[in-house]
Amino acid sequence: MILPEPERQEPETTSTARRLSLLTEQAVRCAPACCGAAATITDSGPERRVTATHPDLAPLTSLQLAWGEGPIPSALEAGQPVDSEDLLTEDRWPGYRALALESGVRSCVTLPLCQSGIEVTVSLYSYRPGSLEHLVRGPVGILASQTTATLVRDRRYRAALAEVEQLETALRSRPVIDQASGIVMHVLACEAEDAFALLRTVSQRTNRKLVDVAEAVVRAKGRGLESELSALANPGG
């Protein structure tokens, strides 16, 4: 079985960061009225990764998640876009409002997406007042949906690679384990299930991989097997 080329096995965090960065860059190009964009993702655990097109937008986004206040938490809770036409008159998020205005942001909109356990948000920001919701329901929304679907495919692809690797490891290990079980059966006059159970017990007691224990038994070639197994079970004895 042949694994994909090494360059296709990019670390997940790097691949995800690049896709989010590309999403924000394309979102800004699709929305000339915006001064910048930010995107977030959560696919496992409580931590959410953030990327932004402008240095001031990254902390503005991260603090929303830390405080639980702002259009991003509100959009995630509602499951639909949250738009603020003018932060000068906004009364929903006082902490976020103050920080956004300090950064020069007057209006913003956040689109949340959730697919197969992956949560993605994309936010657009503008120096001018006015609704931006039509932008996330248009080309930016399509870009965000496509990016989320791609991230889901990436995760499934990596999970499939991990499963293939585990299967290949099991296939490579099986012959030596079977050989070791046969040696134990012959020397100790026991059944196959008992021989395998003995190897597994030694593996657990010595905190060694089953294949390593099996290789040690095969190296002994049945000579002095009882003492060999005893030594493996009590390496410090």
C-alpha positions, 0 to 999 in steps of 0.5 A: 500500500502506497502512502501519498507523497510527503508534501501532501502530508502537511501538518494540520495546523499549518494547512488550516492556518493557510486556508483561513488566511486565504479566506480572509484575503479573498473576502476582502478582495470580494468586499472593497468597502471593508478595511479588513477581515478575520476568520476563526475555527474550532474543530476539537477542544475549546481552543479557537484559532484566529487569523486576520488581514490586519494586525489590529483585527487579530486581538479584536477577534481573540478578545471577543472569544475570551470575553464571550462578548461581541458579534462573533460569540453572538453569531455562534450562539444564534447560528446566523449572521450578526451585523452592526451597522454603526458601533457609535450607536451600538449598545449590545457589546460595550467592551467590544464596542469600545475596543473596536472604535479605538481601532477605527472600526465603525461597522462589522458583520460576522458569518458563522458556519458549522459542519461535521463538528467544525465551527468557522466564522468570518468577520468583515470590518469597515471604517465607515458605518453601514450594513455589511450583511449583504456581503456575507450572504453573497460571495463572501458567504460562498467562499466561507462555505467552500472553505469550511467544506474543504477543512472538513475534507482535510480532516477526513483525509488526515483521519483516513491517512492515520487509519491506513498507517495503523493498518499498515503497522498492524499488517507489518506486525502480524507475522512476527506476532503469529510466529512468536505465538507459535513458538510459545504454543510449541514450547509451553504446549498451550493453545493459540489464544493462551499463547497470544494472551501470554504475549499480551500480558508480558507487553502490558506488564513491561509497558512494551509494544506487543510486536517488540515482545514478539520479536524478543521471543522469536530471537530466543527461537524457543531456547530457554523460553520460560526464563526469557519470558520471565526476564521480559516480564521482570526486566529489573529482576 
